[in-house]
Amino acid sequence: MDTIWVIVIVVLVLGVVVGNITLLKYSAKFKFPTPPKPVDDDKTSKGPAGKSEGKKTSNGFDDEDDDW
């Protein structure tokens, strides 16, 4: 293999590694907004077992299920 191709490949690999490290440092400064938790206004409506009939929202995401 020619020496020039080896140098080109090494420079490309180093460029990708340095670019990814720079991107990680830059993106670490961003703060992600947390979704607001829904307020349950109707606290008096209970189901047949005395439990609330509202949706289960532990962290603001209503598509998350813990019932596997």
PyMOL Python script that loads the backbone (N, CA, C, O; Angstrom):
from pymol import cmd

cmd.read_pdbstr("""\
ATOM      1  N   MET A   1       0.843  -1.173   0.000  1.00  0.00           N
ATOM      2  CA  MET A   1       0.000   0.000   0.000  1.00  0.00           C
ATOM      3  C   MET A   1       0.890   1.240   0.000  1.00  0.00           C
ATOM      4  O   MET A   1       1.917   1.272   0.679  1.00  0.00           O
ATOM      5  N   ASP A   2       0.510   2.218  -0.733  1.00  0.00           N
ATOM      6  CA  ASP A   2       1.305   3.435  -0.803  1.00  0.00           C
ATOM      7  C   ASP A   2       1.264   4.180   0.520  1.00  0.00           C
ATOM      8  O   ASP A   2       0.292   4.096   1.270  1.00  0.00           O
ATOM      9  N   THR A   3       2.318   4.896   0.788  1.00  0.00           N
ATOM     10  CA  THR A   3       2.419   5.675   2.021  1.00  0.00           C
ATOM     11  C   THR A   3       1.377   6.792   2.048  1.00  0.00           C
ATOM     12  O   THR A   3       0.863   7.146   3.109  1.00  0.00           O
ATOM     13  N   ILE A   4       1.075   7.335   0.890  1.00  0.00           N
ATOM     14  CA  ILE A   4       0.105   8.435   0.821  1.00  0.00           C
ATOM     15  C   ILE A   4      -1.281   7.943   1.247  1.00  0.00           C
ATOM     16  O   ILE A   4      -1.994   8.653   1.958  1.00  0.00           O
ATOM     17  N   TRP A   5      -1.672   6.735   0.820  1.00  0.00           N
ATOM     18  CA  TRP A   5      -2.985   6.209   1.198  1.00  0.00           C
ATOM     19  C   TRP A   5      -3.058   5.943   2.693  1.00  0.00           C
ATOM     20  O   TRP A   5      -4.103   6.159   3.308  1.00  0.00           O
ATOM     21  N   VAL A   6      -1.974   5.481   3.283  1.00  0.00           N
ATOM     22  CA  VAL A   6      -1.945   5.249   4.729  1.00  0.00           C
ATOM     23  C   VAL A   6      -2.106   6.567   5.478  1.00  0.00           C
ATOM     24  O   VAL A   6      -2.837   6.641   6.466  1.00  0.00           O
ATOM     25  N   ILE A   7      -1.429   7.595   5.009  1.00  0.00           N
ATOM     26  CA  ILE A   7      -1.541   8.912   5.647  1.00  0.00           C
ATOM     27  C   ILE A   7      -2.961   9.460   5.498  1.00  0.00           C
ATOM     28  O   ILE A   7      -3.502  10.039   6.440  1.00  0.00           O
ATOM     29  N   VAL A   8      -3.562   9.284   4.333  1.00  0.00           N
ATOM     30  CA  VAL A   8      -4.936   9.768   4.103  1.00  0.00           C
ATOM     31  C   VAL A   8      -5.912   9.048   5.024  1.00  0.00           C
ATOM     32  O   VAL A   8      -6.793   9.681   5.605  1.00  0.00           O
ATOM     33  N   ILE A   9      -5.767   7.740   5.165  1.00  0.00           N
ATOM     34  CA  ILE A   9      -6.673   6.974   6.028  1.00  0.00           C
ATOM     35  C   ILE A   9      -6.502   7.375   7.483  1.00  0.00           C
ATOM     36  O   ILE A   9      -7.492   7.515   8.201  1.00  0.00           O
ATOM     37  N   VAL A  10      -5.254   7.565   7.939  1.00  0.00           N
ATOM     38  CA  VAL A  10      -5.000   7.967   9.327  1.00  0.00           C
ATOM     39  C   VAL A  10      -5.584   9.352   9.593  1.00  0.00           C
ATOM     40  O   VAL A  10      -6.176   9.582  10.648  1.00  0.00           O
ATOM     41  N   VAL A  11      -5.425  10.274   8.649  1.00  0.00           N
ATOM     42  CA  VAL A  11      -5.977  11.625   8.821  1.00  0.00           C
ATOM     43  C   VAL A  11      -7.502  11.583   8.870  1.00  0.00           C
ATOM     44  O   VAL A  11      -8.109  12.294   9.671  1.00  0.00           O
ATOM     45  N   LEU A  12      -8.131  10.765   8.030  1.00  0.00           N
ATOM     46  CA  LEU A  12      -9.592  10.653   8.050  1.00  0.00           C
ATOM     47  C   LEU A  12     -10.099  10.062   9.369  1.00  0.00           C
ATOM     48  O   LEU A  12     -11.081  10.548   9.930  1.00  0.00           O
ATOM     49  N   VAL A  13      -9.437   9.027   9.857  1.00  0.00           N
ATOM     50  CA  VAL A  13      -9.855   8.415  11.118  1.00  0.00           C
ATOM     51  C   VAL A  13      -9.684   9.398  12.266  1.00  0.00           C
ATOM     52  O   VAL A  13     -10.576   9.523  13.105  1.00  0.00           O
ATOM     53  N   LEU A  14      -8.556  10.095  12.317  1.00  0.00           N
ATOM     54  CA  LEU A  14      -8.350  11.090  13.374  1.00  0.00           C
ATOM     55  C   LEU A  14      -9.371  12.225  13.269  1.00  0.00           C
ATOM     56  O   LEU A  14      -9.827  12.744  14.288  1.00  0.00           O
ATOM     57  N   GLY A  15      -9.730  12.610  12.048  1.00  0.00           N
ATOM     58  CA  GLY A  15     -10.736  13.664  11.873  1.00  0.00           C
ATOM     59  C   GLY A  15     -12.097  13.242  12.398  1.00  0.00           C
ATOM     60  O   GLY A  15     -12.802  14.047  13.007  1.00  0.00           O
ATOM     61  N   VAL A  16     -12.475  11.992  12.172  1.00  0.00           N
ATOM     62  CA  VAL A  16     -13.763  11.493  12.672  1.00  0.00           C
ATOM     63  C   VAL A  16     -13.752  11.430  14.198  1.00  0.00           C
ATOM     64  O   VAL A  16     -14.720  11.829  14.845  1.00  0.00           O
ATOM     65  N   VAL A  17     -12.660  10.930  14.771  1.00  0.00           N
ATOM     66  CA  VAL A  17     -12.582  10.811  16.233  1.00  0.00           C
ATOM     67  C   VAL A  17     -12.610  12.185  16.889  1.00  0.00           C
ATOM     68  O   VAL A  17     -13.356  12.400  17.845  1.00  0.00           O
ATOM     69  N   VAL A  18     -11.808  13.111  16.388  1.00  0.00           N
ATOM     70  CA  VAL A  18     -11.774  14.466  16.965  1.00  0.00           C
ATOM     71  C   VAL A  18     -13.118  15.160  16.764  1.00  0.00           C
ATOM     72  O   VAL A  18     -13.582  15.873  17.654  1.00  0.00           O
ATOM     73  N   GLY A  19     -13.745  14.962  15.615  1.00  0.00           N
ATOM     74  CA  GLY A  19     -15.056  15.571  15.372  1.00  0.00           C
ATOM     75  C   GLY A  19     -16.114  15.041  16.312  1.00  0.00           C
ATOM     76  O   GLY A  19     -16.953  15.807  16.786  1.00  0.00           O
ATOM     77  N   ASN A  20     -16.096  13.741  16.598  1.00  0.00           N
ATOM     78  CA  ASN A  20     -17.078  13.168  17.528  1.00  0.00           C
ATOM     79  C   ASN A  20     -16.856  13.654  18.950  1.00  0.00           C
ATOM     80  O   ASN A  20     -17.819  13.928  19.666  1.00  0.00           O
ATOM     81  N   ILE A  21     -15.601  13.764  19.368  1.00  0.00           N
ATOM     82  CA  ILE A  21     -15.318  14.275  20.714  1.00  0.00           C
ATOM     83  C   ILE A  21     -15.762  15.722  20.830  1.00  0.00           C
ATOM     84  O   ILE A  21     -16.337  16.115  21.845  1.00  0.00           O
ATOM     85  N   THR A  22     -15.504  16.513  19.810  1.00  0.00           N
ATOM     86  CA  THR A  22     -15.938  17.915  19.817  1.00  0.00           C
ATOM     87  C   THR A  22     -17.456  18.020  19.867  1.00  0.00           C
ATOM     88  O   THR A  22     -17.997  18.866  20.579  1.00  0.00           O
ATOM     89  N   LEU A  23     -18.143  17.169  19.119  1.00  0.00           N
ATOM     90  CA  LEU A  23     -19.607  17.172  19.122  1.00  0.00           C
ATOM     91  C   LEU A  23     -20.160  16.783  20.490  1.00  0.00           C
ATOM     92  O   LEU A  23     -21.145  17.365  20.943  1.00  0.00           O
ATOM     93  N   LEU A  24     -19.545  15.816  21.149  1.00  0.00           N
ATOM     94  CA  LEU A  24     -19.990  15.422  22.485  1.00  0.00           C
ATOM     95  C   LEU A  24     -19.805  16.549  23.490  1.00  0.00           C
ATOM     96  O   LEU A  24     -20.682  16.788  24.320  1.00  0.00           O
ATOM     97  N   LYS A  25     -18.683  17.238  23.423  1.00  0.00           N
ATOM     98  CA  LYS A  25     -18.453  18.367  24.333  1.00  0.00           C
ATOM     99  C   LYS A  25     -19.460  19.485  24.082  1.00  0.00           C
ATOM    100  O   LYS A  25     -19.957  20.098  25.027  1.00  0.00           O
ATOM    101  N   TYR A  26     -19.760  19.750  22.816  1.00  0.00           N
ATOM    102  CA  TYR A  26     -20.698  20.816  22.473  1.00  0.00           C
ATOM    103  C   TYR A  26     -22.125  20.456  22.885  1.00  0.00           C
ATOM    104  O   TYR A  26     -22.857  21.305  23.394  1.00  0.00           O
ATOM    105  N   SER A  27     -22.520  19.205  22.668  1.00  0.00           N
ATOM    106  CA  SER A  27     -23.893  18.822  22.974  1.00  0.00           C
ATOM    107  C   SER A  27     -24.123  18.628  24.465  1.00  0.00           C
ATOM    108  O   SER A  27     -25.275  18.587  24.898  1.00  0.00           O
ATOM    109  N   ALA A  28     -23.078  18.508  25.260  1.00  0.00           N
ATOM    110  CA  ALA A  28     -23.244  18.353  26.709  1.00  0.00           C
ATOM    111  C   ALA A  28     -23.727  19.642  27.359  1.00  0.00           C
ATOM    112  O   ALA A  28     -24.196  19.613  28.496  1.00  0.00           O
ATOM    113  N   LYS A  29     -23.625  20.760  26.673  1.00  0.00           N
ATOM    114  CA  LYS A  29     -24.049  22.044  27.226  1.00  0.00           C
ATOM    115  C   LYS A  29     -25.554  22.258  27.134  1.00  0.00           C
ATOM    116  O   LYS A  29     -26.095  23.128  27.817  1.00  0.00           O
ATOM    117  N   PHE A  30     -26.236  21.480  26.304  1.00  0.00           N
ATOM    118  CA  PHE A  30     -27.663  21.670  26.101  1.00  0.00           C
ATOM    119  C   PHE A  30     -28.465  21.060  27.234  1.00  0.00           C
ATOM    120  O   PHE A  30     -28.109  20.004  27.758  1.00  0.00           O
ATOM    121  N   LYS A  31     -29.544  21.723  27.609  1.00  0.00           N
ATOM    122  CA  LYS A  31     -30.481  21.217  28.609  1.00  0.00           C
ATOM    123  C   LYS A  31     -31.761  20.820  27.894  1.00  0.00           C
ATOM    124  O   LYS A  31     -32.327  21.608  27.136  1.00  0.00           O
ATOM    125  N   PHE A  32     -32.211  19.608  28.131  1.00  0.00           N
ATOM    126  CA  PHE A  32     -33.438  19.137  27.528  1.00  0.00           C
ATOM    127  C   PHE A  32     -34.621  19.500  28.423  1.00  0.00           C
ATOM    128  O   PHE A  32     -34.565  19.274  29.632  1.00  0.00           O
ATOM    129  N   PRO A  33     -35.693  20.058  27.853  1.00  0.00           N
ATOM    130  CA  PRO A  33     -36.856  20.405  28.678  1.00  0.00           C
ATOM    131  C   PRO A  33     -37.599  19.150  29.118  1.00  0.00           C
ATOM    132  O   PRO A  33     -37.736  18.193  28.356  1.00  0.00           O
ATOM    133  N   THR A  34     -38.071  19.170  30.348  1.00  0.00           N
ATOM    134  CA  THR A  34     -38.864  18.047  30.837  1.00  0.00           C
ATOM    135  C   THR A  34     -40.326  18.315  30.542  1.00  0.00           C
ATOM    136  O   THR A  34     -40.782  19.448  30.700  1.00  0.00           O
ATOM    137  N   PRO A  35     -41.071  17.311  30.120  1.00  0.00           N
ATOM    138  CA  PRO A  35     -42.487  17.527  29.812  1.00  0.00           C
ATOM    139  C   PRO A  35     -43.263  17.813  31.100  1.00  0.00           C
ATOM    140  O   PRO A  35     -42.962  17.229  32.141  1.00  0.00           O
ATOM    141  N   PRO A  36     -44.247  18.693  31.044  1.00  0.00           N
ATOM    142  CA  PRO A  36     -45.028  19.004  32.243  1.00  0.00           C
ATOM    143  C   PRO A  36     -45.913  17.834  32.644  1.00  0.00           C
ATOM    144  O   PRO A  36     -46.462  17.129  31.797  1.00  0.00           O
ATOM    145  N   LYS A  37     -46.040  17.643  33.937  1.00  0.00           N
ATOM    146  CA  LYS A  37     -46.917  16.578  34.426  1.00  0.00           C
ATOM    147  C   LYS A  37     -48.362  17.051  34.384  1.00  0.00           C
ATOM    148  O   LYS A  37     -48.646  18.178  34.790  1.00  0.00           O
ATOM    149  N   PRO A  38     -49.285  16.218  33.903  1.00  0.00           N
ATOM    150  CA  PRO A  38     -50.689  16.630  33.835  1.00  0.00           C
ATOM    151  C   PRO A  38     -51.284  16.740  35.237  1.00  0.00           C
ATOM    152  O   PRO A  38     -50.972  15.951  36.129  1.00  0.00           O
ATOM    153  N   VAL A  39     -52.136  17.723  35.400  1.00  0.00           N
ATOM    154  CA  VAL A  39     -52.788  17.956  36.683  1.00  0.00           C
ATOM    155  C   VAL A  39     -54.118  17.224  36.677  1.00  0.00           C
ATOM    156  O   VAL A  39     -54.919  17.390  35.756  1.00  0.00           O
ATOM    157  N   ASP A  40     -54.356  16.417  37.696  1.00  0.00           N
ATOM    158  CA  ASP A  40     -55.606  15.676  37.819  1.00  0.00           C
ATOM    159  C   ASP A  40     -56.592  16.546  38.597  1.00  0.00           C
ATOM    160  O   ASP A  40     -56.544  16.594  39.827  1.00  0.00           O
ATOM    161  N   ASP A  41     -57.507  17.248  37.867  1.00  0.00           N
ATOM    162  CA  ASP A  41     -58.455  18.154  38.505  1.00  0.00           C
ATOM    163  C   ASP A  41     -59.590  17.409  39.196  1.00  0.00           C
ATOM    164  O   ASP A  41     -60.105  17.867  40.215  1.00  0.00           O
ATOM    165  N   ASP A  42     -59.977  16.270  38.647  1.00  0.00           N
ATOM    166  CA  ASP A  42     -61.131  15.545  39.183  1.00  0.00           C
ATOM    167  C   ASP A  42     -60.633  14.428  40.108  1.00  0.00           C
ATOM    168  O   ASP A  42     -60.501  13.282  39.681  1.00  0.00           O
ATOM    169  N   LYS A  43     -60.362  14.756  41.351  1.00  0.00           N
ATOM    170  CA  LYS A  43     -59.835  13.782  42.299  1.00  0.00           C
ATOM    171  C   LYS A  43     -60.939  12.963  42.950  1.00  0.00           C
ATOM    172  O   LYS A  43     -60.651  12.008  43.672  1.00  0.00           O
ATOM    173  N   THR A  44     -62.200  13.318  42.706  1.00  0.00           N
ATOM    174  CA  THR A  44     -63.296  12.600  43.359  1.00  0.00           C
ATOM    175  C   THR A  44     -63.786  11.420  42.538  1.00  0.00           C
ATOM    176  O   THR A  44     -64.497  10.566  43.069  1.00  0.00           O
ATOM    177  N   SER A  45     -63.427  11.342  41.239  1.00  0.00           N
ATOM    178  CA  SER A  45     -63.921  10.217  40.438  1.00  0.00           C
ATOM    179  C   SER A  45     -63.048   8.995  40.700  1.00  0.00           C
ATOM    180  O   SER A  45     -61.858   8.979  40.387  1.00  0.00           O
ATOM    181  N   LYS A  46     -63.658   7.996  41.270  1.00  0.00           N
ATOM    182  CA  LYS A  46     -62.954   6.758  41.584  1.00  0.00           C
ATOM    183  C   LYS A  46     -63.566   5.626  40.784  1.00  0.00           C
ATOM    184  O   LYS A  46     -64.743   5.670  40.428  1.00  0.00           O
ATOM    185  N   GLY A  47     -62.771   4.623  40.505  1.00  0.00           N
ATOM    186  CA  GLY A  47     -63.240   3.463  39.772  1.00  0.00           C
ATOM    187  C   GLY A  47     -63.986   2.517  40.696  1.00  0.00           C
ATOM    188  O   GLY A  47     -64.257   2.867  41.845  1.00  0.00           O
ATOM    189  N   PRO A  48     -64.327   1.315  40.215  1.00  0.00           N
ATOM    190  CA  PRO A  48     -65.095   0.367  41.017  1.00  0.00           C
ATOM    191  C   PRO A  48     -64.326  -0.138  42.239  1.00  0.00           C
ATOM    192  O   PRO A  48     -64.948  -0.479  43.245  1.00  0.00           O
ATOM    193  N   ALA A  49     -63.006  -0.194  42.184  1.00  0.00           N
ATOM    194  CA  ALA A  49     -62.236  -0.691  43.321  1.00  0.00           C
ATOM    195  C   ALA A  49     -61.753   0.443  44.210  1.00  0.00           C
ATOM    196  O   ALA A  49     -60.944   0.219  45.110  1.00  0.00           O
ATOM    197  N   GLY A  50     -62.233   1.648  43.972  1.00  0.00           N
ATOM    198  CA  GLY A  50     -61.817   2.783  44.770  1.00  0.00           C
ATOM    199  C   GLY A  50     -60.542   3.429  44.262  1.00  0.00           C
ATOM    200  O   GLY A  50     -59.991   4.321  44.907  1.00  0.00           O
ATOM    201  N   LYS A  51     -60.074   2.982  43.112  1.00  0.00           N
ATOM    202  CA  LYS A  51     -58.859   3.547  42.543  1.00  0.00           C
ATOM    203  C   LYS A  51     -59.227   4.615  41.539  1.00  0.00           C
ATOM    204  O   LYS A  51     -60.327   4.615  40.986  1.00  0.00           O
ATOM    205  N   SER A  52     -58.314   5.510  41.313  1.00  0.00           N
ATOM    206  CA  SER A  52     -58.545   6.575  40.347  1.00  0.00           C
ATOM    207  C   SER A  52     -58.536   6.003  38.937  1.00  0.00           C
ATOM    208  O   SER A  52     -57.752   5.103  38.637  1.00  0.00           O
ATOM    209  N   GLU A  53     -59.406   6.522  38.067  1.00  0.00           N
ATOM    210  CA  GLU A  53     -59.517   6.009  36.704  1.00  0.00           C
ATOM    211  C   GLU A  53     -58.639   6.773  35.718  1.00  0.00           C
ATOM    212  O   GLU A  53     -58.718   6.519  34.516  1.00  0.00           O
ATOM    213  N   GLY A  54     -57.819   7.685  36.180  1.00  0.00           N
ATOM    214  CA  GLY A  54     -56.992   8.477  35.273  1.00  0.00           C
ATOM    215  C   GLY A  54     -55.877   7.655  34.662  1.00  0.00           C
ATOM    216  O   GLY A  54     -55.594   6.536  35.088  1.00  0.00           O
ATOM    217  N   LYS A  55     -55.246   8.243  33.643  1.00  0.00           N
ATOM    218  CA  LYS A  55     -54.125   7.571  33.005  1.00  0.00           C
ATOM    219  C   LYS A  55     -52.929   7.545  33.943  1.00  0.00           C
ATOM    220  O   LYS A  55     -52.735   8.451  34.754  1.00  0.00           O
ATOM    221  N   LYS A  56     -52.134   6.495  33.819  1.00  0.00           N
ATOM    222  CA  LYS A  56     -50.933   6.385  34.632  1.00  0.00           C
ATOM    223  C   LYS A  56     -49.823   7.189  33.962  1.00  0.00           C
ATOM    224  O   LYS A  56     -49.362   6.818  32.882  1.00  0.00           O
ATOM    225  N   THR A  57     -49.396   8.266  34.574  1.00  0.00           N
ATOM    226  CA  THR A  57     -48.312   9.078  34.042  1.00  0.00           C
ATOM    227  C   THR A  57     -47.315   9.314  35.153  1.00  0.00           C
ATOM    228  O   THR A  57     -47.493  10.208  35.981  1.00  0.00           O
ATOM    229  N   SER A  58     -46.266   8.511  35.172  1.00  0.00           N
ATOM    230  CA  SER A  58     -45.281   8.645  36.234  1.00  0.00           C
ATOM    231  C   SER A  58     -44.255   9.720  35.913  1.00  0.00           C
ATOM    232  O   SER A  58     -43.799  10.425  36.813  1.00  0.00           O
ATOM    233  N   ASN A  59     -43.886   9.857  34.642  1.00  0.00           N
ATOM    234  CA  ASN A  59     -42.867  10.844  34.304  1.00  0.00           C
ATOM    235  C   ASN A  59     -43.296  11.751  33.152  1.00  0.00           C
ATOM    236  O   ASN A  59     -42.443  12.372  32.518  1.00  0.00           O
ATOM    237  N   GLY A  60     -44.561  11.842  32.873  1.00  0.00           N
ATOM    238  CA  GLY A  60     -45.053  12.730  31.835  1.00  0.00           C
ATOM    239  C   GLY A  60     -45.231  12.073  30.487  1.00  0.00           C
ATOM    240  O   GLY A  60     -45.816  12.683  29.593  1.00  0.00           O
ATOM    241  N   PHE A  61     -44.752  10.855  30.299  1.00  0.00           N
ATOM    242  CA  PHE A  61     -44.914  10.151  29.039  1.00  0.00           C
ATOM    243  C   PHE A  61     -46.042   9.139  29.203  1.00  0.00           C
ATOM    244  O   PHE A  61     -45.970   8.257  30.059  1.00  0.00           O
ATOM    245  N   ASP A  62     -47.094   9.267  28.376  1.00  0.00           N
ATOM    246  CA  ASP A  62     -48.229   8.385  28.542  1.00  0.00           C
ATOM    247  C   ASP A  62     -48.108   7.109  27.715  1.00  0.00           C
ATOM    248  O   ASP A  62     -49.007   6.271  27.769  1.00  0.00           O
ATOM    249  N   ASP A  63     -47.015   6.929  26.943  1.00  0.00           N
ATOM    250  CA  ASP A  63     -46.876   5.689  26.196  1.00  0.00           C
ATOM    251  C   ASP A  63     -45.965   4.681  26.907  1.00  0.00           C
ATOM    252  O   ASP A  63     -45.680   3.611  26.370  1.00  0.00           O
ATOM    253  N   GLU A  64     -45.523   5.019  28.088  1.00  0.00           N
ATOM    254  CA  GLU A  64     -44.639   4.134  28.835  1.00  0.00           C
ATOM    255  C   GLU A  64     -45.448   3.155  29.656  1.00  0.00           C
ATOM    256  O   GLU A  64     -46.319   3.560  30.425  1.00  0.00           O
ATOM    257  N   ASP A  65     -45.174   1.878  29.503  1.00  0.00           N
ATOM    258  CA  ASP A  65     -45.876   0.841  30.234  1.00  0.00           C
ATOM    259  C   ASP A  65     -44.895   0.016  31.050  1.00  0.00           C
ATOM    260  O   ASP A  65     -43.853  -0.395  30.539  1.00  0.00           O
ATOM    261  N   ASP A  66     -45.220  -0.229  32.308  1.00  0.00           N
ATOM    262  CA  ASP A  66     -44.401  -1.096  33.138  1.00  0.00           C
ATOM    263  C   ASP A  66     -45.013  -2.469  33.251  1.00  0.00           C
ATOM    264  O   ASP A  66     -44.436  -3.332  33.912  1.00  0.00           O
ATOM    265  N   ASP A  67     -46.179  -2.719  32.626  1.00  0.00           N
ATOM    266  CA  ASP A  67     -46.863  -4.005  32.711  1.00  0.00           C
ATOM    267  C   ASP A  67     -46.366  -4.894  31.570  1.00  0.00           C
ATOM    268  O   ASP A  67     -46.934  -4.869  30.479  1.00  0.00           O
ATOM    269  N   TRP A  68     -45.336  -5.661  31.805  1.00  0.00           N
ATOM    270  CA  TRP A  68     -44.812  -6.536  30.757  1.00  0.00           C
ATOM    271  C   TRP A  68     -45.578  -7.778  30.819  1.00  0.00           C
ATOM    272  O   TRP A  68     -45.333  -8.694  30.035  1.00  0.00           O
TER     273      TRP A  68
END
""", "prot")
cmd.dss("prot")
cmd.show_as("cartoon", "prot")
cmd.util.cbc("prot")
cmd.orient("prot")
